Amino acid sequence: MLHQQCQTTGGLMAATERGPGASGSPSGPGGPAASGGPAGPLAGVRVVELAGIGPGPFAAMLLADLGADVVRVDRPGGAGLNIDPDYDVSNRNKRSVLLDLKSSDGPAAVLDLAERADILIEGYRPGVAERLGVGPEDCLGRNPRLVYGRMTGWGQEGPLADRAGHDIAYIAVTGALGMIGRPGEPPAIPANILGDYAGGSLYLVIGVLAALQHARATGEGQVVDAAIVDGTAHLTAMIHGMMAAGGWQDRRGANLLDGGCPFYGTYETADGEFMAVGALEQRFYGEFVQLLGIADAAPARKDFGRWGELRAAVAARFKTRTREEWTAVFQDSDACVAPVLSLREAPGHPHLAARATFTEHGGITQPSPAPRFSATPGALRRPPAKPGADAAEIARDWGVPLP
C-alpha cells in the first residue's frame, strides 16, 4: 500500500489502562474475544485508529493480531485507496465506526474514545489533527495517560514536515534506496515494505508499546513521533558501522550483502526462475560449491580479482537445471540456498506450510499473526472491518455515545 503523508496514513490508539469513565471490556460482548480464538498478549489494550492507508493501518493490524481491541475510525468516502473492504487484510481483527471529523459531532466522538483508550495514532500532516480538534493537547486533556502516536513520512518537524510524500522518497533520502540494485543501473524498488512497514509501522508499534509501558508505570502519557525517515535510517545502523570501519563501499553492488559478492545473490535457472544464494561462511560455501558441482573448477572465494569469473561459473551452472531440481539438490543441506518464490507460491513452501506461516481466513490467504507467543498467542478473530459496521458494538463495549 502507498503511504501519503497528506492525510492518509492511519492513526491508532492502544489502550494501556481504562481512561476516566470507561465501561465495558474488550473481552466482553462483541469485543475481540467474543469472536473466538486466544486473547493474545495485548488483551485489555484499547486502540483507536484514525483511518488512513499504509503504515498506520498495518501497525494497528499488528496490535490487533496480538489481542488489542482496535477501533478504526473510518471517514465518509474512504481513506484514499479504492480497495474492497472485504479484501483489505490490514483491517482484520478490527472494528469500525464511521465518523466525519469535519462535522460538529465527529471530533467529540473521537475524544470520547480517546478518554477510554490507551494509545491514539493519527497519520495526518503536522497540524491537521490539531485543526480537527483531535490533536495531542485535546486528547491528553481528556486522558493524561494516553499514548498519542503520530505516523508520518517526514516527521513532525523539519523543512519537509509539511510536504506530501511516499515510501520511495523517504527511503531515497535516507540512503537505503541507494544501496539496492546492480552497479551502473537505477536503484531497485523494494515495493513499499522497507519504508512504510519496516521503517514506519514497526517503529510506530515499538514506540507506542514502549510509551504504553511508561504510562502504566507512571500514569503519564506522551506523544510518539514515528517518522519513516527516522525508522529507515535507523535500519541502516550496521551498514554505517561497516562503512566507518572500511568494510562497506558507499555504492551499489560492491559489497558483501548487496549483490557484489558472487556467493550472496540470485541466479537464474533453466526454466527462467531464480535461486537465492547466501553461502557467506566458509563451511557453508564449501557445501554450496560441492553441491553445485563446481568445487574443483571454481576460483578461490578470497581471490577478489576473480569474483567475476566465479560469478559466471555459478550462473552457468544454475542455468543447467530448473528451480525445482536445484531446490531438491539443496533442500537438506547447510549451503544456504533457497528458491525465489512468488507471493502466490510462498504459502505452499513446505517449511512455511508446516509452521502455518500463512493461513486462510474468510476466503483470503494471508500471513498469520507474528511473532509467536507460547502462553498468549495472537489469532485471526475477525475478517477485515467494514466501514461503520460495528458502531453499535463499540458504543456498548466502550460506553461511548456515537452519532
QUIGIUR-V686825 format. One record per residue. N is the residue number from 1. SS is DSSP state (hx for helix, st for strand, lp for the rest). Layout:
N/SS + N/SS
This chain:
1/lp + 2/lp + 3/lp + 4/lp + 5/lp + 6/lp + 7/lp + 8/lp + 9/st + 10/lp + 11/lp + 12/lp + 13/lp + 14/lp + 15/lp + 16/lp + 17/lp + 18/lp + 19/lp + 20/lp + 21/lp + 22/lp + 23/lp + 24/lp + 25/lp + 26/lp + 27/lp + 28/lp + 29/lp + 30/lp + 31/lp + 32/hx + 33/hx + 34/hx + 35/hx + 36/lp + 37/lp + 38/lp + 39/lp + 40/lp + 41/lp + 42/lp + 43/lp + 44/lp + 45/lp + 46/st + 47/st + 48/st + 49/st + 50/st + 51/lp + 52/lp + 53/lp + 54/lp + 55/hx + 56/hx + 57/hx + 58/hx + 59/hx + 60/hx + 61/hx + 62/hx + 63/hx + 64/hx + 65/hx + 66/lp + 67/lp + 68/lp + 69/st + 70/st + 71/st + 72/st + 73/st + 74/st + 75/lp + 76/lp + 77/lp + 78/lp + 79/lp + 80/lp + 81/lp + 82/lp + 83/lp + 84/lp + 85/hx + 86/hx + 87/hx + 88/lp + 89/hx + 90/hx + 91/hx + 92/lp + 93/lp + 94/st + 95/st + 96/st + 97/st + 98/st + 99/lp + 100/lp + 101/lp + 102/lp + 103/lp + 104/lp + 105/lp + 106/hx + 107/hx + 108/hx + 109/hx + 110/hx + 111/hx + 112/hx + 113/hx + 114/hx + 115/hx + 116/hx + 117/lp + 118/lp + 119/st + 120/st + 121/st + 122/st + 123/st + 124/lp + 125/lp + 126/lp + 127/lp + 128/hx + 129/hx + 130/hx + 131/hx + 132/hx + 133/lp + 134/lp + 135/lp + 136/hx + 137/hx + 138/hx + 139/hx + 140/hx + 141/hx + 142/hx + 143/lp + 144/lp + 145/lp + 146/lp + 147/st + 148/st + 149/st + 150/st + 151/st + 152/st + 153/lp + 154/lp + 155/lp + 156/lp + 157/lp + 158/lp + 159/lp + 160/lp + 161/lp + 162/lp + 163/lp + 164/lp + 165/lp + 166/lp + 167/hx + 168/hx + 169/hx + 170/hx + 171/hx + 172/hx + 173/hx + 174/lp + 175/lp + 176/lp + 177/hx + 178/hx + 179/hx + 180/lp + 181/lp + 182/lp + 183/lp + 184/lp + 185/lp + 186/lp + 187/lp + 188/lp + 189/lp + 190/lp + 191/lp + 192/lp + 193/hx + 194/hx + 195/hx + 196/hx + 197/hx + 198/hx + 199/hx + 200/hx + 201/hx + 202/hx + 203/hx + 204/hx + 205/hx + 206/hx + 207/hx + 208/hx + 209/hx + 210/hx + 211/hx + 212/hx + 213/hx + 214/hx + 215/hx + 216/hx + 217/hx + 218/hx + 219/lp + 220/lp + 221/lp + 222/st + 223/st + 224/st + 225/st + 226/st + 227/st + 228/hx + 229/hx + 230/hx + 231/hx + 232/hx + 233/hx + 234/hx + 235/hx + 236/lp + 237/hx + 238/hx + 239/hx + 240/hx + 241/hx + 242/hx + 243/hx + 244/hx + 245/lp + 246/lp + 247/lp + 248/lp + 249/lp + 250/lp + 251/lp + 252/lp + 253/lp + 254/lp + 255/lp + 256/lp + 257/lp + 258/lp + 259/lp + 260/lp + 261/lp + 262/lp + 263/lp + 264/st + 265/st + 266/st + 267/st + 268/st + 269/lp + 270/lp + 271/lp + 272/lp + 273/lp + 274/st + 275/st + 276/st + 277/st + 278/st + 279/lp + 280/lp + 281/lp + 282/hx + 283/hx + 284/hx + 285/hx + 286/hx + 287/hx + 288/hx + 289/hx + 290/hx + 291/hx + 292/hx + 293/lp + 294/lp + 295/lp + 296/lp + 297/lp + 298/lp + 299/lp + 300/lp + 301/lp + 302/lp + 303/lp + 304/hx + 305/hx + 306/hx + 307/hx + 308/hx + 309/hx + 310/hx + 311/hx + 312/hx + 313/hx + 314/hx + 315/hx + 316/hx + 317/hx + 318/hx + 319/lp + 320/lp + 321/lp + 322/lp + 323/hx + 324/hx + 325/hx + 326/hx + 327/hx + 328/hx + 329/hx + 330/hx + 331/lp + 332/lp + 333/lp + 334/lp + 335/lp + 336/lp + 337/st + 338/st + 339/st + 340/lp + 341/lp + 342/lp + 343/hx + 344/hx + 345/hx + 346/hx + 347/lp + 348/lp + 349/lp + 350/hx + 351/hx + 352/hx + 353/hx + 354/hx + 355/hx + 356/lp + 357/lp + 358/st + 359/st + 360/st + 361/st + 362/lp + 363/lp + 364/st + 365/st + 366/st + 367/st + 368/lp + 369/lp + 370/lp + 371/lp + 372/lp + 373/lp + 374/lp + 375/lp + 376/lp + 377/lp + 378/lp + 379/lp + 380/lp + 381/lp + 382/lp + 383/lp + 384/lp + 385/lp + 386/lp + 387/lp + 388/lp + 389/lp + 390/lp + 391/hx + 392/hx + 393/hx + 394/hx + 395/hx + 396/hx + 397/hx + 398/hx + 399/lp + 400/lp + 401/lp + 402/lp + 403/lp
